[in-house]
Amino acid sequence: MGAKTFFGRLNITIEAFHLHHGLRGKEADRDADFVRDICAEWDIPATIRREDVRGFAAEHGCSLEEAGRILRYGALDELKKAAEAETGRPAAVAVAHHRGDSAETILHNLFRGSGLKGLRGIAPVRDGIIRPLIEVGRDEIEEFLTDMGIGWCEDSTNSDNDYTRNKIRNQILPLVRAEINKEADTHILQAGKLISMADDFLEKTAEELWKQCGEVHDRKGCAFPVSDAEKQEEIIRYYLIRHMIRLQGGSVKDFTLLHVEAVDQLIRGQTGKRTDLPGKMQGWREYGKLWIGRKQDEKRDSCCQKEDWAENVRYEIFSYEKGMEIPKNQYTKWFDYDKMKNALCLRFREPGDYITLSGGGRKRVKAFMIDEKVPQDIRGKIPVLADGNHVVWIVGYRISEYYKITEDTKTILQVQFNGGKKDGR
């Protein structure tokens, strides 16, 4: 009996999808042919698509792995919607993540400094994606396929330990299983489950706190009394800030720990202090309240002028891996995240600002702009990314030598700026 007939008895229709990433030459062609042949043998409709993953990564300033993921899930979502429109029935995307993948994800996110959400592991069901094999180990899957006389393809890049995930899969986890505990994967997933429960609890606690003290003002934003925020543990304040961001329609995926810390610092700041946030949002302190809301079309101080530079900046934090190519785009820069001491602020220059030069010497930003012959009338309109008074990047001109990527870099902060010309006009 064909697979199509079998699933038909369950009132389920299935089709397969394979993305050719255009990266592994004949081996990738072999994999695509394998999918096409086995689906034809089992009478399963198959879509084979080819994408220029390397070109996408270069254009968008991301890693090959991230580019492949974006293109892969984008195509799957497109096929899902097409199937629902054609059949009038709900559809789901089934992917083959297994127990080991979830354990690797937890460790990978732990090593690169993720928050609790990244330590939950891979969810069995989320956003229309199901993972029917998530509780099954790779060895069990291979044993089943062998018993059934079904072959499979191995991606040769899985053995390339230049990639962090592969190091975890091929070196760290096998060593832990052999030398510490053979059930390491299971215990990592158990920890992930507890972390998931803690994350849910903290979110609910923040929501309850908001219900007790929070205020929503449709036009201005949402506000929380500073006196009540100061009484809370730091972790609760972080979850409260994330909740306020969601109330204003912001996606927490666009907000890094840097953004949350910048808002949290407002609680201990002075009235009138502001910080710009992604998605045309900002946080500020005003008369004993912490505010998060949409930017208003009004004149502001030098940190928040009408140009609204900050709304066009995207931040991404990820691990540095051997062989990564540093972007050469004038408005996409990489920095050594572990060297940063404060929450970064995108603003205009202020008295005392300096930048580090080759050899370790410092130079005042004002002097730098004079030496670069930047017209005086636009010097105050050029955005700078600052770690306190240490300028990380004079946007469009120069980055600080101190924050540059080196062989010792572990974590990268990528900043992508789409704010227009470097002269501020």
Secondary structure, DSSP 8 states (H G I E B T S, - for coil): --HHHHHHHTT----EEEEE-S-STHHHHHHHHHHHHHHHHTT--EEEEE--HHHHHHHHT--HHHHHHHHHHHHHHHHHHHHHHHHSS---EE----HHHHHHHHHHHHHTT--GGGGS---SEETTEE-TTTTS-HHHHHHHHHHHT------GGGG-TTSHHHHIIIIIHHHHHHHT-TTHHHHHHHHHHHHHHHHHHHHHHHHHHHHHH-EEETTTEEEEEHHHHHTS-HHHHHHHHHHHHHHTT--GGG--HHHHHHHHHHHTS-TT-EEEETTTEEEEEETTEEEEEE--SS---TTS-TT-GGGGEEEEEEE--TT------TTEEEEEGGG--S--EEEE--TT-EEE-GGG-EEEHHHHHHHTT--GGGGGGSEEEEETTEEEEETTTEE-GGGS--TT--EEEEEEE-S--TT--
